[in-house]
Amino acid sequence: MRINDSLKSNFAYKLIGVFVILLILIYILLNLPIGSLKKVWSVNTQNHINSYQISPSGDWVAVGQADGLLFVYQQDGNVYVSYQFDDPVRKIIFSLDEKYIYVNTSIVSCFSIHEKKIIWQKFKKDFSVEDFWVYRNQELGFVFSSKFNLNRLFTHTNSKGITTYEFSLPEMFERYHVESSDNGAFVLICQSNGDMYAYQNGSVLWN
């Protein structure tokens, strides 16, 4: 009888121990920060950052500065390439295949990451690039703004920067936003006063 009592007592202690361990594990799991981040690297660029972009795969980080410098960082935080533009970098976008970075400095430059040089540039005399997009088919859309009046142009190009179509946007005195479909075929313009315009390949669908 004493042996059985001893076995029962040991089993009870073990059961209590397992229960306590489970409670501790549950408490730890419930109180751990969800989605906590681990710092991989950090740098000080010594200048004001105007724009930055992470490539689709996360292999590259591009940073554009107010002094016109473009830095492309590797995953370990080391600089893979840097390039000096004449004007401040306003916006940067990676191509989907991560071969190129499109850099807006009032003109848009297609910069080859591996060749470490500019492949082509998109600009218009007396205009500056106000905004631009890269579509899933690797083509691009641009909004050009006149330097002297309210004239604006929407330009669609292929991946080599060659214009496929272009049309004038209406004069807009209000704040506005331009949105384009993923293939660049449809363009929607919304003004803060409620006016809206829809275009398809340069033709006005409605306004």
C-alpha positions in Angstrom: 0.0 0.0 0.0 2.8 2.4 0.9 4.4 1.8 -2.6 1.1 2.6 -4.3 0.7 5.7 -2.2 4.2 6.8 -3.1 3.6 6.3 -6.8 0.4 8.2 -6.7 2.1 11.0 -4.8 4.9 11.2 -7.3 2.4 11.2 -10.2 0.5 14.0 -8.6 3.6 16.1 -8.2 4.6 15.5 -11.8 1.1 16.4 -13.0 1.2 19.6 -11.0 4.7 20.4 -12.4 3.5 19.9 -16.0 0.5 22.1 -15.4 2.7 24.9 -13.9 5.1 24.7 -16.9 2.1 24.9 -19.3 0.8 28.0 -17.4 4.2 29.6 -17.6 4.5 28.9 -21.4 1.0 30.3 -22.0 1.8 33.4 -20.0 5.0 34.0 -22.0 3.3 33.4 -25.4 0.5 35.8 -24.5 2.9 38.6 -23.4 5.5 38.4 -26.1 5.4 41.3 -28.5 3.6 40.3 -31.7 5.5 41.0 -34.9 8.5 42.3 -33.1 11.3 43.5 -35.4 15.0 42.7 -35.3 17.3 45.5 -36.4 19.6 44.3 -39.2 21.6 47.4 -40.0 21.6 51.2 -39.7 23.4 54.0 -41.4 23.7 57.8 -41.2 23.5 59.4 -44.6 24.6 62.8 -43.3 22.0 64.5 -45.5 18.2 65.0 -45.8 16.5 62.0 -47.3 13.8 62.9 -49.9 12.8 59.5 -51.0 13.5 55.8 -50.3 12.3 52.5 -51.7 12.7 48.8 -50.9 12.9 46.5 -53.9 10.1 43.9 -54.4 12.3 41.0 -53.1 13.9 43.1 -50.3 17.4 42.6 -51.7 18.0 46.3 -52.3 17.2 49.6 -50.6 17.4 52.8 -52.6 17.8 56.2 -50.9 17.6 59.6 -52.6 18.9 62.7 -51.0 18.3 66.4 -51.2 21.8 66.9 -52.5 21.1 64.7 -55.5 22.9 61.6 -54.2 21.4 58.2 -54.9 22.5 55.3 -52.7 21.7 51.6 -53.3 22.2 49.4 -50.3 22.6 45.7 -50.1 20.9 43.5 -47.5 23.9 43.7 -45.2 23.7 47.5 -45.2 26.8 48.0 -47.4 26.6 50.5 -50.3 26.5 48.7 -53.6 26.5 51.8 -55.8 26.1 55.6 -55.4 25.4 58.1 -58.1 25.4 61.9 -58.1 22.5 63.7 -59.8 22.5 67.4 -60.6 19.2 68.1 -58.7 17.6 66.8 -55.6 16.1 63.3 -55.8 12.3 63.7 -55.5 11.0 60.1 -56.1 12.5 56.7 -56.8 10.8 53.4 -57.9 12.3 50.0 -58.6 11.4 48.1 -61.8 9.6 44.9 -61.0 12.5 42.8 -62.2 14.9 44.9 -60.0 17.3 45.6 -62.8 16.5 49.4 -62.8 15.7 52.3 -60.6 13.6 55.1 -62.0 14.7 58.4 -60.4 12.8 61.7 -60.6 14.8 64.9 -60.3 12.3 66.9 -62.4 13.4 64.6 -65.3 13.2 60.8 -64.9 16.3 58.8 -65.3 16.4 55.0 -65.8 19.4 53.9 -63.7 20.8 50.3 -64.2 21.7 48.8 -60.9 24.2 46.3 -62.2 25.7 48.5 -64.9 25.8 51.4 -62.5 24.9 54.0 -65.0 21.9 55.8 -66.6 20.3 54.0 -69.5 17.8 56.6 -70.6 16.2 59.8 -69.4 12.7 61.2 -69.9 12.2 65.0 -70.1 10.5 67.8 -72.0 11.7 71.3 -72.7 10.0 73.8 -70.4 8.3 71.0 -68.4 9.2 69.0 -65.3 8.0 65.6 -64.2 5.5 66.2 -61.5 4.8 62.5 -60.8 5.3 59.1 -62.5 4.3 55.4 -62.2 5.7 52.1 -63.2 3.1 49.6 -64.4 3.1 45.8 -64.0 4.0 45.4 -67.7 7.2 47.5 -67.0 5.8 50.5 -68.9 5.6 53.9 -67.3 3.3 56.9 -67.0 4.3 60.5 -66.4 2.6 63.8 -65.5 4.6 66.7 -66.9 3.9 70.2 -65.5 4.8 73.4 -67.4 7.3 75.6 -65.8 5.4 78.7 -67.0 1.7 78.0 -66.8 -1.0 75.5 -65.8 -0.4 73.2 -68.8 0.1 69.5 -67.9 0.6 66.4 -70.0 0.1 62.8 -69.3 2.7 60.6 -71.2 2.7 56.9 -71.5 6.0 55.1 -72.5 7.3 51.6 -73.0 10.0 50.2 -70.8 12.7 51.9 -72.9 11.2 55.4 -72.3 9.8 55.7 -75.8 6.4 57.5 -75.9 3.5 55.4 -77.0 0.8 58.1 -76.4 0.4 61.5 -74.8 -2.5 63.9 -74.1 -3.1 67.2 -72.4 -4.7 67.4 -69.0 -7.4 70.0 -68.3 -6.2 73.2 -66.5 -6.6 72.6 -62.8 -6.7 75.4 -60.3 -7.6 73.2 -57.3 -5.5 70.5 -55.6 -5.8 67.3 -57.6 -4.7 63.6 -57.7 -4.0 61.5 -60.7 -4.6 57.7 -60.5 -3.8 55.2 -63.2 -4.8 51.6 -63.7 -2.1 48.9 -63.4 -1.6 48.7 -67.1 -1.7 52.5 -67.7 -4.7 52.2 -70.1 -7.1 54.2 -67.8 -6.3 57.5 -66.1 -8.5 59.1 -63.5 -8.1 62.7 -62.3 -9.9 64.0 -59.1 -9.9 67.6 -58.0 -10.6 68.8 -54.5 -13.6 70.8 -55.8 -15.2 67.5 -56.9 -14.4 67.5 -60.6 -13.4 64.2 -62.0 -12.1 63.2 -65.4 -11.6 59.7 -66.8 -9.3 58.9 -69.8 -8.6 55.8 -71.9 -5.5 55.9 -74.0 -5.8 59.7 -74.3 -9.6 59.9 -75.1 -11.9 61.4 -72.5 -14.4 58.8 -71.3 -16.3 61.2 -69.1 -16.0 64.3 -66.8 
